[in-house]
Amino acid sequence: MPVNPELLGRAFPPTAPYLVGREKVREFARAVFAEDAQHHDPEAARALGYGDVVAPPTFAMVIQDMTLQQLLAEPDSGIALERTIHVQQSFRYTRPIVAGDELTGQLTVTGLRAMGQGAMVTSEAEITDADGAHVVTATSVLLIGGEE
């Protein structure tokens, strides 16, 4: 099945809240070689004006992944994971993510362009905190290959 053109503009329900844990931030920072003290030491983060350790910028992918799972699970999407390549990622932050944040993501498909038998699908995940304030918009572009 080709990628469903009716995905364009589709918005998904908000994800369950994700509580950002200090150890998760530290683990992620180690995994991406983010060695600055603010990612590991609460006192260093507080000295910079943050309430706790600061997540590296790409940590937003943890929440965005929950939204992308909704898209991939859509039975009418025409998106097959085995034919999918994540080709582009960007983030627009209002403020950094810190341990203790409770974050929710909501995905909208903002672009869909047919390419031969496949398609490029652009989506934006609006990630907000427990007060509903914007934290980051995570934009992904997926290249979906056509069936052979």
C-alpha positions as CSV (number, residue, x, y, z in Angstrom):
1,M,0.0,0.0,0.0
2,P,1.4,3.5,-0.8
3,V,1.6,6.2,1.8
4,N,-1.9,7.5,2.4
5,P,-2.2,11.1,1.1
6,E,-4.9,11.7,3.7
7,L,-2.2,11.7,6.4
8,L,-1.4,15.3,5.6
9,G,-2.8,17.5,8.3
10,R,-3.7,14.6,10.6
11,A,-3.2,15.4,14.3
12,F,-2.8,12.6,16.9
13,P,-3.9,12.7,20.5
14,P,-1.4,13.9,23.1
15,T,0.9,11.2,24.5
16,A,0.8,10.2,28.1
17,P,3.0,12.5,30.3
18,Y,6.6,11.6,30.5
19,L,8.5,12.5,33.7
20,V,12.0,13.4,32.9
21,G,14.3,11.7,35.4
22,R,17.7,12.8,36.5
23,E,19.3,9.4,35.8
24,K,17.6,9.3,32.3
25,V,19.2,12.6,31.5
26,R,22.6,11.4,32.7
27,E,22.3,8.2,30.7
28,F,21.3,10.0,27.6
29,A,24.1,12.5,28.0
30,R,26.6,9.7,28.3
31,A,25.2,8.0,25.2
32,V,25.6,11.2,23.1
33,F,29.0,12.2,24.7
34,A,27.5,15.4,26.2
35,E,30.1,15.9,28.9
36,D,29.2,19.4,30.2
37,A,28.7,19.4,33.9
38,Q,25.1,20.8,33.6
39,H,24.0,17.4,32.1
40,H,25.4,15.4,35.0
41,D,25.7,17.5,38.1
42,P,22.6,19.2,39.7
43,E,24.8,21.8,41.4
44,A,26.4,22.8,38.1
45,A,23.0,23.1,36.6
46,R,21.7,25.2,39.5
47,A,24.7,27.5,39.1
48,L,23.5,28.1,35.6
49,G,20.0,28.9,36.8
50,Y,18.3,25.6,36.2
51,G,16.4,23.6,38.8
52,D,18.1,20.3,38.0
53,V,20.3,18.6,35.4
54,V,19.7,19.9,31.8
55,A,19.0,17.4,29.1
56,P,21.1,17.5,25.9
57,P,19.1,19.1,23.0
58,T,18.4,15.8,21.3
59,F,16.8,14.3,24.4
60,A,13.5,15.6,22.9
61,M,13.6,12.6,20.7
62,V,12.6,10.5,23.7
63,I,9.2,12.2,23.8
64,Q,9.0,12.6,20.0
65,D,9.5,8.9,19.6
66,M,6.2,8.3,21.5
67,T,4.4,10.5,19.0
68,L,6.1,8.8,16.0
69,Q,5.0,5.4,17.3
70,Q,1.4,6.7,17.0
71,L,2.0,7.5,13.3
72,L,3.7,4.2,12.6
73,A,0.8,2.3,14.2
74,E,-1.9,3.9,12.0
75,P,-3.4,1.0,10.1
76,D,-4.2,3.2,7.1
77,S,-0.9,5.1,6.9
78,G,0.8,2.9,4.3
79,I,4.1,3.4,6.3
80,A,6.1,0.3,6.8
81,L,9.0,0.6,9.2
82,E,11.1,-1.8,7.2
83,R,10.9,0.7,4.3
84,T,11.4,3.8,6.4
85,I,14.5,6.0,6.7
86,H,14.7,8.9,9.2
87,V,16.4,11.5,6.9
88,Q,16.1,14.8,8.8
89,Q,15.6,16.1,12.4
90,S,15.4,19.5,13.9
91,F,14.4,21.2,17.1
92,R,13.0,24.6,18.0
93,Y,13.3,25.2,21.7
94,T,11.5,27.7,24.0
95,R,13.5,26.5,26.9
96,P,15.8,23.5,27.8
97,I,14.4,20.3,29.1
98,V,15.4,19.7,32.8
99,A,15.0,16.7,35.1
100,G,11.6,17.0,36.8
101,D,9.8,18.2,33.7
102,E,6.6,16.3,32.9
103,L,6.3,16.5,29.1
104,T,3.6,15.6,26.6
105,G,3.9,15.4,22.9
106,Q,1.3,15.9,20.1
107,L,2.1,15.0,16.6
108,T,0.8,16.5,13.4
109,V,1.7,15.4,9.9
110,T,2.7,18.7,8.2
111,G,4.0,17.6,4.9
112,L,3.6,14.7,2.5
113,R,5.3,14.5,-0.9
114,A,5.1,11.6,-3.3
115,M,8.4,10.4,-4.6
116,G,8.1,7.7,-7.2
117,Q,6.5,4.8,-5.4
118,G,7.4,6.2,-2.0
119,A,6.9,9.4,-0.1
120,M,8.6,11.9,2.2
121,V,6.5,12.5,5.4
122,T,7.2,15.5,7.6
123,S,5.8,15.7,11.1
124,E,6.0,18.1,14.0
125,A,5.7,17.1,17.6
126,E,4.7,20.0,19.9
127,I,6.2,19.1,23.3
128,T,4.7,20.9,26.3
129,D,5.2,20.9,30.0
130,A,2.7,20.1,32.8
131,D,1.4,23.7,32.6
132,G,0.8,23.4,28.9
133,A,3.7,25.7,28.1
134,H,5.7,25.1,24.9
135,V,9.1,23.5,25.5
136,V,10.2,22.3,22.0
137,T,8.9,21.6,18.6
138,A,10.6,18.5,17.1
139,T,10.4,18.1,13.4
140,S,11.1,14.8,11.6
141,V,11.3,13.9,7.9
142,L,10.8,10.2,7.1
143,L,11.5,8.8,3.6
144,I,9.2,5.9,3.0
145,G,10.2,3.5,0.2
146,G,7.7,2.1,-2.2
147,E,6.8,-1.5,-2.3
148,E,8.6,-3.6,-4.9
